[in-house]
């Protein structure tokens, strides 16, 4: 199987590593609704500056931003409340980005491993794995793992190792495709040495021209596997 699109060509990728929120599923509206409701319940004001800062933010950064706007809960309680609300919505309906399920199925059929790489809690990652096509993912890296969060490249480095890639081999890492949408995530993916595809159709922040990706698509209908 070859994965190609326009000028960006990867022949027989070793693995495909997927960010979750805004990349694999259009879940950012769920997180925004949960974050905004929590903030406003403490009298805080939601605005676009905060929304932009929160896109792709790790859980420690997210809770710090909410605390700065007036939420007085302990960080772990903030995470629990947000996670419970997002899980409730995602259990009712998981909003896959257009073409994602089909691409996952084609990759699995070709024997190309996929790994989910998200800063969201493990319970959310596991829910996505359960609802994905059969055999789509070999595993997941989540925010509950003992790793530095994105923009550190470590989550993607560990995901590549999970897929059997020698992360110290630059050529092997360039045969890993990463799908990402946020600036922290793109920074992490770029630093890992992988081939980075920005998925822009559901991103809160315009990443065009940031210099952190090899190619950009709106959704997976524009990423055409062949072979």
C-alpha positions as a printed Julia matrix, in Angstrom:
227×3 Matrix{Float64}:
   0.0    0.0    0.0
   1.28   3.46  -0.87
   0.04   6.61   0.81
   0.37   9.67  -1.39
  -1.13  13.05  -2.07
   0.19  15.6   -4.53
   3.81  16.47  -3.78
   3.86  14.58  -0.48
   4.73  10.93  -1.03
   5.27   8.16   1.53
   5.78   4.69   0.08
   4.66   1.83   2.31
   4.53   3.76   5.61
   5.82   1.9    8.63
   3.05   3.26  10.87
   0.38   5.94  11.12
   0.11   7.95  14.34
  -3.14   9.8   15.0
  -3.9   12.75  17.23
  -7.46  12.56  18.56
  -9.35  15.79  19.25
  -9.93  17.82  16.11
  -7.9   15.36  14.02
  -9.48  11.9   14.22
 -12.79  13.04  15.71
 -14.39  16.49  15.66
 -14.59  16.58  19.46
 -13.34  20.12  20.02
 -16.94  21.42  20.26
 -17.53  18.91  23.08
 -14.46  20.1   24.98
 -15.32  23.76  24.39
 -18.86  23.21  25.69
 -17.57  21.43  28.81
 -14.8   23.97  29.47
 -17.07  26.95  28.9
 -19.83  25.57  31.15
 -17.35  24.92  33.96
 -15.77  28.36  33.63
 -19.09  30.21  33.51
 -20.38  28.27  36.54
 -17.63  30.09  38.48
 -18.44  33.48  36.96
 -15.59  33.4   34.45
 -15.79  34.88  30.96
 -15.16  32.74  27.88
 -13.57  34.41  24.87
 -11.68  33.54  21.7
  -8.3   34.26  23.3
  -8.95  31.51  25.83
 -10.39  29.17  23.19
  -7.25  29.54  21.07
  -4.94  28.98  24.05
  -6.79  25.8   24.97
  -6.63  24.11  21.57
  -4.32  21.14  21.86
  -3.32  22.11  25.4
  -2.24  19.42  27.84
  -4.43  18.81  30.87
  -2.06  20.68  33.25
  -2.1   23.72  30.95
  -5.87  23.52  30.52
  -6.51  23.47  34.27
  -4.06  26.33  34.82
  -5.87  28.47  32.25
  -9.23  27.77  33.87
  -7.83  28.58  37.32
  -6.48  31.89  35.99
 -10.02  32.72  34.83
 -11.57  32.0   38.22
 -12.27  28.26  38.56
 -11.27  27.37  42.13
 -11.56  23.58  41.93
  -8.47  21.42  42.44
  -6.9   20.43  39.13
  -7.84  16.75  39.44
 -11.48  17.66  40.07
 -11.51  19.96  37.03
 -10.16  17.12  34.89
 -12.74  14.7   36.3
 -15.67  17.01  35.59
 -14.52  17.85  32.08
 -13.77  14.22  31.27
 -17.14  13.03  32.58
 -19.0   15.55  30.43
 -16.98  14.85  27.27
 -17.31  11.1   27.82
 -21.08  11.49  28.15
 -21.26  13.25  24.78
 -18.82  10.93  23.03
 -20.63   7.85  24.32
 -23.82   9.16  22.72
 -22.13  10.14  19.44
 -18.5    9.92  18.35
 -18.05  12.56  15.61
 -15.5   10.98  13.25
 -13.75  13.38  10.87
 -14.81  12.74   7.29
 -13.02   9.74   5.79
 -11.23   8.75   9.01
 -12.97   5.4    9.58
 -12.48   4.41   5.95
  -8.77   5.23   6.06
  -8.33   3.34   9.34
  -9.94   0.27   7.77
  -7.73   0.46   4.67
  -4.57   0.79   6.76
  -5.55  -2.17   8.94
  -6.33  -4.28   5.87
  -2.86  -3.45   4.5
  -1.19  -4.46   7.77
  -0.02  -0.91   8.57
  -0.26  -0.27  12.33
  -2.05   2.78  13.7
  -1.48   4.24  17.17
  -3.67   6.85  18.85
  -1.65   9.66  20.48
  -3.71  11.99  22.65
  -3.37  14.22  25.67
  -6.91  13.27  26.69
  -7.37  10.89  29.65
  -7.08   7.13  29.13
 -10.83   6.58  29.56
 -11.5    8.78  26.52
  -8.79   7.1   24.44
 -10.15   3.65  25.31
 -13.68   4.69  24.33
 -12.41   5.69  20.87
 -10.51   2.41  20.49
 -13.72   0.5   21.27
 -15.7    2.4   18.64
 -13.02   2.3   15.93
 -13.15  -0.25  13.09
 -12.07  -3.73  14.15
  -8.29  -4.01  14.33
  -7.77  -0.34  13.46
  -5.43   0.48  16.36
  -2.66  -1.54  17.99
  -2.71   0.75  21.03
  -2.77   4.28  22.38
  -0.67   6.86  24.17
  -2.84   9.02  26.45
  -2.66  11.9   28.88
  -2.72   9.42  31.72
   0.63   7.93  30.73
   3.81   8.97  32.51
   5.17  11.02  29.61
   5.82  14.72  29.05
   2.85  16.1   27.09
   2.86  17.65  23.63
   4.63  19.84  22.46
   7.29  17.39  23.65
   7.92  14.83  20.89
   7.99  12.01  23.46
   4.36  10.86  22.96
   5.02  10.36  19.24
   8.42   8.78  19.87
   6.81   6.27  22.24
   3.97   5.62  19.79
   6.48   4.86  17.04
   8.24   2.41  19.35
   4.87   0.79  20.11
   4.52   0.23  16.36
   7.95  -1.42  16.22
   9.85   1.58  14.83
  13.42   2.33  15.89
  12.92   5.94  17.0
  16.68   6.54  16.79
  16.61   5.75  13.06
  15.79   9.01  11.25
  14.88   7.25   8.0
  12.51   4.89   9.79
  10.84   7.79  11.6
  10.28   9.58   8.29
   8.29   6.53   7.23
   5.8    7.23  10.04
   2.87   9.45   9.09
   1.44  11.69  11.83
  -1.96  13.35  11.51
  -2.26  16.47  13.71
  -4.23  19.71  13.92
  -2.95  21.92  16.79
   0.24  23.92  17.2
   1.4   21.91  20.26
   0.68  18.67  18.41
   2.34  19.76  15.18
   5.37  20.92  17.18
   5.59  17.49  18.84
   5.14  15.59  15.59
   7.69  17.7   13.71
  10.28  17.28  16.47
   9.78  13.5   16.44
  11.12  13.32  12.88
   7.92  11.86  11.4
   6.2   12.87   8.16
   3.58  15.33   9.41
   0.18  15.97   7.85
  -1.85  18.9    9.2
  -5.59  18.21   9.27
  -7.16  21.65   9.09
 -10.89  21.13   8.54
 -11.93  21.17  12.21
  -9.07  23.06  13.86
  -9.85  26.02  16.11
  -6.57  27.74  15.17
  -5.25  28.42  11.66
  -1.89  26.64  11.42
  -1.27  27.54   7.78
   2.31  28.61   7.26
   3.56  27.53  10.68
   6.32  25.46   9.04
   5.67  22.4   11.21
   4.1   20.03   8.67
   4.92  18.42   5.33
   1.44  18.55   3.85
  -2.04  19.8    4.76
  -5.5   18.35   4.14
  -8.97  19.4    5.27
 -10.09  15.83   5.94
  -9.17  12.27   4.98
 -11.13  12.31   1.74
  -8.18  14.38   0.46
  -5.63  11.75   1.53
  -5.74   9.07  -1.12
  -4.09   5.71  -0.38
  -3.17   3.8   -3.52
  -1.7    0.46  -4.34
